[in-house]
Amino acid sequence: MDAYPRPPLAGLKRQLQASRKRSDAARDAFLRETYTLPREAARVKAREWFELYPKAAYWTSVESWRVLPGDEVEFTMRRLPSAD
């Protein structure tokens, strides 16, 4: 039996998320946008990004993704702000 109750983690989670957002922005120049869409709409949106911002010029990529309940996909697209 634990002698001490577990501390609430909601505040800590918020602080970590805020810290990660600040460090990501300071770490690189990439622009990111996160979407939550049904699977087919997610594919269309990702293709749209690759057509608008070609990978060779903007280093466009799907940075992360996960499948959610209800066959929805949450994903983050990443690209450089301009092509050189």
Buried (B, 14 or more C-beta within 10 A) or exposed (E): EEEEEEEEEEEEEEEEEEEEEEEEEEEEEBBBEEBEBEEEEBEEBBEEBBEEBEEEEBEBBBBEBEEEEEEBBBBBBBBBEEEE
